[in-house]
Amino acid sequence: MNTIQLTNDRDRVLFAVTLVPVLLLVAFVAIAAIEWSRNDAAVHAKLRELVPQEVLNQPTNPNVLKQYGMTVDRGDIDQATLVRHAQATRAIGLLSYEVDYLQSLEGDAVSYGFEFDSLPRLAEIYQRAEPAIEVIRSHLELFHGTGTHDFFRSKFNYHIRQRDFEQATESLKLALREANTAIDVDIASAMTQSGWKIDQIETIERLFAESSASGVETERDPQMETMGAVLYSIEWLQGDQPTRYHNNYETSPYPVAGSTRFAVLQFQIDAASMVGDRATIAGLKKQWQLEEKFYETLNHNIDTALQIPFYNVDDARHLRRRPNIEWRIRLANNKRFAKTAIAIRKFELLRGHFPESISQLSGIGFSPSEAVDVTGQTFKYQDQDQSPSGAAILGNSSEGFDGQRAIAWNETTESWRRNLTVEYTELFFAGSRSESDVSPSDEASGQ
């Protein structure tokens, strides 16, 4: 049997130089493996604190998920009705491409100075859509705006252009179910036109208040928020689905380190705890701090050395919530802007004149505290009711600005206003006696 004979000090040194790196590598891998196992156990322990065992055992069971609001309850609706509804939604989605094309043509025509009247063509599209719309209306609880690509928002604006406020109100019932942010500004803009009736305005006010799309400031319970985030990625968190997380990790047959999964889980828990404060500047500041802490802990544990491929911080950039918070603040501002515009028109219809100030809106049940911009200051408002037609001006910020976003974020009010509002908008409200509403007989009689 051959043995290594270390006959002198030089041989011993060479042997040590050769052996020590191997021993260090083995020790490193062993420590990393122990850390992986420890962090994996921590993930499962945390999941057991957050999620009932039945969910951990059956994370994709629809009956289990329905309990936590992760699926749509279709009740006793038969399969044929579900198919018809799906077909109708698909038909609306296809027609929406025709609407988009016409609107793009109209935009190009305006840019090049040509006249292009899209209204007759839009009328024909909306006429063809009626059978599908009736199917959707027959089971409105099934419609959540998915796949219609803002079709009903476009239809709402079409009827506003036609000054058909009754049909506009009907279209709004469906438009508010579509997942878009521009409808709020569209509603505010529609309020500038004269000719509305008080019952139409009150209907819009009610629809806007009840709409799930207007619930940005009414957040879910923190526990339910956490549950929703965890359920969405539970198999990945458990280590049972190593290939993808939210479809952003590159495909890999290898698992992700326990410390990475634990950092993501803790981030989801911390982010959910911000419920109720996510549409505010204070919430945005907290989110910045939370993300900085998240990136400091992500992929910095020794067990990540065993990941193949070696994921780095950039692989989790999709988890950032800061853009989501900024979007929420902007959307909340748009909704307050729309609510204020509705209240101004309602006041004018009930009292016969525009309010002298935002504070007067309290007289019709509107809280002036809702008429504030992203910095908490009251929207810019000017009453011009002494003009012949009666008019008012409402801005979506307490002060106007040129529309250029601030170059850098800082703690100044101007920076918050510019970066979060993005674009300053001013609405000019026409009075009930605007020139467009004065009939020829009125002009002849001098009324």
Secondary structure, 3 states (H helix, E strand, C coil): CCCCCCCCHHHHHHHHHHHHHHHHHHHHHHHHHHHHHHHHHHHHHHHHHHCCHHHHHCCCCHHHHHCCCCCCCCCCCCHHHHHHHHHHHHHHHHHHHHHHHHHHHHHHHHHCCCCCCCHHHHHHHHHHHHHHHHHHHHCHHHCCCCCCCCHHHHHHHHHHHCCCHHHHHHHHHHHCCCCCCHHHHHHHHHCCCCCCCHHHHHHHHHHHHHCHHHCCCCCCCHHHHHHHHHHHCHHHHHCCCCCCCCCCCCCCCCCCCHHHHHHHHHHHHHHHCCCCCCCCHHHHHHHHHHHHHHHHHCCCCHHHHHCCCCCCHHHHHHHCCHHHHHHHHHHHHHHHHHHHHHHHHHHHHHHCCCCCCHHHHHHHCCCHHHCECCCCCECCEEECCCCCCCEEEEECCCCCCCCCCCCCCCCCHHHHHHHHHCCCCEEEEECCCCHHHCCHHHHHHCC
